[in-house]
Amino acid sequence: MLKGFKDFLMRGNVVDLAVAVVIGTAFTAIVTAFTTSLIKPLIASLGSTETKGLGFYIRSGKEDTYLDFSNVINAAINFVIVAAVVYFVLVLPIKKIQERRKRGEEPGPAEPTNVELLIEIRDLLAAQQQTTPAQQPVTDRRGPAI
């Protein structure tokens, strides 16, 4: 049962799906908090004191016309951090394992050969014949068993 599960996990499409789930959910929240709380204020400090950060107003006095470059830079940094962590933690180790299997350094899941199966069947039959009730009569107070 575990062998089949391991084979299932080592398929390329399952690894790709796992990578997508990790990028989309768990790790994104951590990186977003990091870039929003630490990186964005640093980028915003480069802007003038009359604006909200690194950007400018297309029409002065209209709040909706502000082009905020710090949000774009923040999103790019966020993406690079998430992609790098996923690549080095998930993708690279899986690729190395698959390369080892191709080279033969790490054997993949092996199935028993026909000879091994026949030997196992022979041994089981021999053990079963040694413990049959016909060969070993059971005696109790009333005498031998029929």
Secondary structure by P-SEA (a helix, b strand, c coil): caaaaaaaaacaaaaaaaaaaaacccaaaaaaaaaaccaaaaaaaaccccccccccccccccccccccaaaaaaaaaaaaaaaaaaaaccaaaaaaaaaaaaaccccccccccaaaaaaaaaaaaaaaaacccccbbbbccccccc
